[in-house]
Amino acid sequence: MPVTIDEDEVRRLLTWDNLLPELKAALIEFSAAEITQPVRQIMVIPGEAAFFGLMPAVRGDLIGTKLVSAYAGNSRLGIHTHFAIIVLFKKATGEPLAILDGRLITEMRTAAVSALATDALAPRDAKVLAVLGSGVQARSHVEILRRVRAVEEVRVWSPTARNAERFADQVGARAMSAEEAVRDADVVVTATPSTAPILHGAWLKPGAHVNAVGSVGPGRIELDAAAMKNVVVVESRAAVRREAEELKDLSVEIHAELGEIFAGRASVPANVTTIYKSVGIAVEDLAAARVVWEGYLSGRTR
């Protein structure tokens, strides 16, 4: 029978330091067509503002599949909006190996890829971070982006003012309007389940970098058309064209995939405004799950 690895064990085994290089390697392999990964299958849940996703991938000696639910309304109930499990199989034989709690993996790998994108695309002297959102992803992004840039000021906006104030107090930030937060910011994070644009391109400082990680799926959108006229970088061209409302308009040009930039096969001109639009792809979850699985096996053999 496969072993079960709960969230507490995932938290013990998965760190930013061991996750970042594994994700970077996986994205390079993905963009080099070395990964088998169909585009995520999404099922809208009838009667709910929710969807359920199936995310399989094959990398190296592992097959991995994430099953993920996203319920935006859960925030009103005081529970997580995303839940997931990741199942690992041995590629050579198809034997099931492990079932991992995937909620924390999803949280960490999303923020970690944004950190990799920020390190590659944001100004080296970036000091002002604007975060639109106040949930799990907002918190993780503040934590890890402080690792890749010398952030001196964090600005926060949230659709609920009370949540923005509480979050700002927790992370050492200032709460303000979305426009005030974004104007003159060097790095911006959008991490909301919005169904209408919350970030307008006219607010962006020339040369700023945006990590747009929220509002994935039908009817959800965070960035307006003006913002999407900047240099757009993605994890997967196929995935964003299917899942990101901002890129359903085929006139929006995709400059490169992150893996192409990390491998040196593509570059971004200096001093341009960049948009990293994230939808999350299965190979990221598989890369994070591999780190946890190998750490678990290492602990068993000691």
FENJOTA-V737265 format. One line per field, one symbol per residue. burial: 1 if it has 16 or more other C-alpha atoms within 10 Angstrom, else 0. A space follows every 10 residues. Layout:
BEGIN
burial=???
END
This chain:
BEGIN
burial=0000100001 0011000011 0111011111 1000101011 0100000001 1111111110 0111110111 1100000001 1111111111 0000011111 1111111111 1111111101 1110011111 1111111111 1101100110 1001111100 0011101100 0011110110 1111111111 1111000111 1011101111 1111111001 1111001111 1111110011 1011111000 0101111111 1110000100 0111111111 1111111111 1110110000 00
END
